[in-house]
Amino acid sequence: MGFDCLINSTSQPSSPIGDGTCLLSKDPEVLRECTSDEFKRPEETMAQGLRRHAVNLLHFFVEDWFISALLGCITAALSISVDVSYEYLNHYRAVLFDFARDYDKMLGFVSWVGYLGFFVTAAALVCKYISPQAIGSGIPEVKVIMNGFFLPNYLTMRTLVAKVLSLTLTLGSGLPVGKEGPFVHMGAIVGHLLSKLTKAWQSTAFFSNEGREIEILASGCSVGIACTFSSPAGAVLYGIECTHKYFAVKNYWRAFFATTCSALIFRFANAAIIPPHIAGTITAYYQTSFPNEVFLVEEIICFVIIGLICGLFGAFFVLLHRRITYFKKRNRTFKAIFGRNSLSFTIFMAIIVGIITYPDGFGYFFAGKASFLSLKNIYRKLRFSSVRQSFFHNGEERQKTKLGVLEC
C-alpha cells in the first residue's frame, strides 16, 4: 500500500511543455496553453507573470546596454580629468623650472628635482593612508580576481579615489610611468560598482550568477585600455586575454559597446570641453593612423629587427626586475636603509629620476623636459616612403644641392 501511495503521490499530469508536445503539436488549444504556461508559473497569475518578465526585460536592457554605456562614459570622464590635471601640473613644472633657472642654475636644479620628489611623495602618501590596495599597476590583482579568488578592498570606491589621485600626482610630477595598468584597475572598479546597481533585481534576473560579475570586470578592463590607447577593438582583445581561458561570446558586443562609448566621449571632450590651449596635448598614447600604403616591402626587414630587439629587451627587463626584487628582499644593507619606512625608497628613486632627467644635465641628451606629444611631433612627418623617394627619385635635386654647397 505504501508503494501504491508513493506512485499516486508522485504521479502528476504531464505538461505539454515538459513532454515536448509544444514542439510537435499544431493544435491551437495546445499552443495557447504552452504560451500561457511559459509566461506564468503555477503559483502566479498571468498578470504577475507578465510583470515578472517585464522586470526581467528591463533588467536585461539596463544591465546590458545602459550599464555598459555608463561604464564607458564614467571611465572616459576619469581619463579626461586625469589627463587635463597632469597636463596642467607638467606645464607648471616647466614654468617653475624656467623661472628658477633664469634666476640661478642651482635653484633651477633644486626646483626640478624637488618638484618631482614632492608630487611622488604626495602620491605615495595618498596610497598609504587612503587605500594601500591602490599601490602598483593593478593588472595582476584584477587577473587574480577574474580567475575566481577574492581580494578584499581592491574593487571599492576608496581604492578608486586613491588610484585617481595618486596617478594624477605621479604623472604630473614628470615621472616616466604609463597609465595603462591603473586604468585597467579603475575600469574594473567602475564596472564592479555599477554592477551593484542591479543587485536588487538579481533574484529574478537572467544573469543572477557569479559569471556575470566576471563579464562586467572584463568589460571594465577593456574600457581601461580603450581610454589609454583609443583602440576599442584592441581593448576587447585585451579583455579576452585577461579572462584566462574562457570568454563568453555574448560578452564581445558588451565590451565593444562600452569601449566605443568611452572612445566617443574622449573624442568629444577633446573637441568641445577641454580648453583650446591644451586640447592638442590631450591625446591617446600611440594614436593609430593608417596611410594608403600600410607598409612597404623595405619596411619588413625593419619590422623583423624591431621585433627581435624588443623581444630581447623584454626578456632582459624581466630578468633585471627579478634580480632587483631578490636584491631588495635579501640584501641586509638595503633592508637597514629602506626596510623600516616604505616611503624612503620612493623618495630616493624620485630624486634619482629627477637628477637623470634634469634638462641641463643628462636630460639634455634624451629630451628630459619634452612631453610625450613633443617627442611624437619629431617623427610625425618622417616616413620610410619619403626617405626612399628622396634617395631614389630626386637625384637631380640632390646633385644641385651638392653643387650649391661646393660653390659656397
Secondary structure, DSSP 8 states (H G I E B T S, - for coil): -HHHHHHHHH-----TTTTTHHHH---HHHHHHHHHHHHS-TTS-HHHHHHHHHHHHHHHHIIIIIHHHHHHHHHHHHHHHHHHHHHHHHHHHHHHHHHHHHH-HHHHHHHHHHHHHHHHHHHHHHHHHT-GGGSS--HHHHHHHHTT---TTSSSHHHHHHHHHHHHHHHHHT----SHHHHHHHHHHHHHHHHGGGGGGTTT-TT-SHHHHHHHHHHHHHHHHHHHH--HHHHHHHHHHHTTT---TTHHHHHHHHHHHHHHHHHHHHHHTS-HHHHTT---TT-----SSS--HHHHHHHHHHHHHHHHHHHHHHHHHHHHHHHHHH-HHHHHHHSS-HHHHHHHHHHHHHHHT-TTTGGGGTTTT--HHHHHHHTTT--HHHHHHHHHS-HHHHHHHHHHHHH-
